[in-house]
Amino acid sequence: MAYSVNTMLALTLRFHVSVDGVDLGGWARCKGLAVKFNPAR
């Protein structure tokens, strides 16, 4: 059974990316990204 594009999009977790106000659009995956949190005490 073949899936339609709408069905495939519904089965994919997507998220919206914005960095410093720059809209990078909707993504379904990312690789090689990291964030370091060093909270001030």
MDTraj code that builds the backbone (N, CA, C; nanometers):
import mdtraj as md
import numpy as np

residues = "MET ALA TYR SER VAL ASN THR MET LEU ALA LEU THR LEU ARG PHE HIS VAL SER VAL ASP GLY VAL ASP LEU GLY GLY TRP ALA ARG CYS LYS GLY LEU ALA VAL LYS PHE ASN PRO ALA ARG".split()
xyz = np.array([
    [0.0846, -0.1185, 0.0000],
    [0.0000, 0.0000, 0.0000],
    [0.0888, 0.1244, 0.0000],
    [0.0688, 0.2115, -0.0950],
    [0.1461, 0.3361, -0.1043],
    [0.0829, 0.4434, -0.0165],
    [0.1680, 0.5233, 0.0469],
    [0.1209, 0.6335, 0.1304],
    [0.1219, 0.7629, 0.0504],
    [0.0234, 0.8482, 0.0756],
    [0.0206, 0.9795, 0.0115],
    [0.1167, 1.0726, 0.0849],
    [0.1496, 1.1844, 0.0216],
    [0.2385, 1.2831, 0.0842],
    [0.1779, 1.3333, 0.2140],
    [0.0474, 1.3576, 0.2171],
    [-0.0176, 1.4062, 0.3392],
    [-0.0058, 1.3052, 0.4529],
    [-0.0169, 1.1779, 0.4211],
    [-0.0037, 1.0752, 0.5234],
    [0.1389, 1.0703, 0.5755],
    [0.2373, 1.0774, 0.4880],
    [0.3766, 1.0739, 0.5309],
    [0.4104, 1.1939, 0.6182],
    [0.3598, 1.3123, 0.5847],
    [0.3859, 1.4306, 0.6668],
    [0.3215, 1.4167, 0.8035],
    [0.2063, 1.3542, 0.8091],
    [0.1377, 1.3369, 0.9365],
    [0.2130, 1.2395, 1.0269],
    [0.2898, 1.1484, 0.9696],
    [0.3629, 1.0500, 1.0485],
    [0.5008, 1.0980, 1.0892],
    [0.5399, 1.2170, 1.0464],
    [0.6722, 1.2704, 1.0745],
    [0.6630, 1.3808, 1.1791],
    [0.7477, 1.3725, 1.2814],
    [0.7549, 1.4793, 1.3811],
    [0.8301, 1.5958, 1.3187],
    [0.7674, 1.7101, 1.3115],
    [0.8303, 1.8281, 1.2526],
    [0.8378, 1.9370, 1.3581],
    [0.9379, 2.0222, 1.3487],
    [0.9524, 2.1321, 1.4429],
    [1.0010, 2.2548, 1.3675],
    [0.9711, 2.3711, 1.4230],
    [1.0074, 2.4982, 1.3600],
    [1.1350, 2.5505, 1.4246],
    [1.2291, 2.5990, 1.3416],
    [1.3585, 2.6456, 1.3923],
    [1.3749, 2.7945, 1.3642],
    [1.4114, 2.8684, 1.4684],
    [1.4407, 3.0112, 1.4577],
    [1.5624, 3.0393, 1.5454],
    [1.6640, 3.1049, 1.4901],
    [1.7860, 3.1367, 1.5649],
    [1.8097, 3.2865, 1.5572],
    [1.8100, 3.3525, 1.6740],
    [1.8282, 3.4977, 1.6814],
    [1.7367, 3.5729, 1.5857],
    [1.6123, 3.5282, 1.5768],
    [1.5142, 3.5947, 1.4915],
    [1.5214, 3.5558, 1.3446],
    [1.6151, 3.4702, 1.3066],
    [1.6276, 3.4230, 1.1685],
    [1.5458, 3.2951, 1.1548],
    [1.4425, 3.2994, 1.0714],
    [1.3548, 3.1851, 1.0506],
    [1.4224, 3.0837, 0.9589],
    [1.4502, 2.9649, 1.0137],
    [1.5128, 2.8587, 0.9355],
    [1.4120, 2.7573, 0.8834],
    [1.2831, 2.7797, 0.9128],
    [1.1766, 2.6959, 0.8575],
    [1.1460, 2.5728, 0.9400],
    [1.0652, 2.4845, 0.8800],
    [1.0241, 2.3609, 0.9456],
    [1.1196, 2.2479, 0.9134],
    [1.1558, 2.1717, 1.0139],
    [1.2511, 2.0623, 0.9985],
    [1.1881, 1.9321, 1.0456],
    [1.2349, 1.8237, 0.9910],
    [1.1915, 1.6920, 1.0357],
    [1.3017, 1.6203, 1.1125],
    [1.4262, 1.6611, 1.0934],
    [1.5363, 1.6008, 1.1671],
    [1.6559, 1.6944, 1.1662],
    [1.7477, 1.6704, 1.2560],
    [1.8727, 1.7450, 1.2586],
    [1.9819, 1.6502, 1.3057],
    [2.1031, 1.6810, 1.2694],
    [2.2159, 1.5945, 1.3051],
    [2.3382, 1.6813, 1.3297],
    [2.4119, 1.6503, 1.4322],
    [2.5350, 1.7211, 1.4603],
    [2.5173, 1.8545, 1.5314],
    [2.3997, 1.8806, 1.5862],
    [2.3777, 2.0047, 1.6597],
    [2.3922, 1.9786, 1.8092],
    [2.4471, 2.0750, 1.8804],
    [2.4627, 2.0616, 2.0246],
    [2.4449, 2.1976, 2.0901],
    [2.4036, 2.1950, 2.2152],
    [2.3873, 2.3168, 2.2940],
    [2.4536, 2.2934, 2.4286],
    [2.5337, 2.3894, 2.4718],
    [2.5932, 2.3836, 2.6054],
    [2.5285, 2.4913, 2.6916],
    [2.4779, 2.4485, 2.8061],
    [2.4186, 2.5415, 2.9017],
    [2.5157, 2.5599, 3.0161],
    [2.5572, 2.6826, 3.0400],
    [2.6421, 2.7153, 3.1538],
    [2.5735, 2.8263, 3.2326],
    [2.4764, 2.7902, 3.3177],
    [2.4013, 2.8927, 3.3911],
    [2.4913, 2.9672, 3.4902],
    [2.4689, 3.0968, 3.4990],
    [2.5442, 3.1794, 3.5942],
    [2.4896, 3.1534, 3.7342],
    [2.5788, 3.1475, 3.8306],
    [2.5358, 3.1236, 3.9702],
    [2.5463, 3.2487, 4.0503],
])
top = md.Topology()
chain = top.add_chain()
for i, resn in enumerate(residues, 1):
    res = top.add_residue(resn, chain, resSeq=i)
    for name in ("N", "CA", "C"):
        top.add_atom(name, md.element.get_by_symbol(name[0]), res)
traj = md.Trajectory(xyz[None], top)
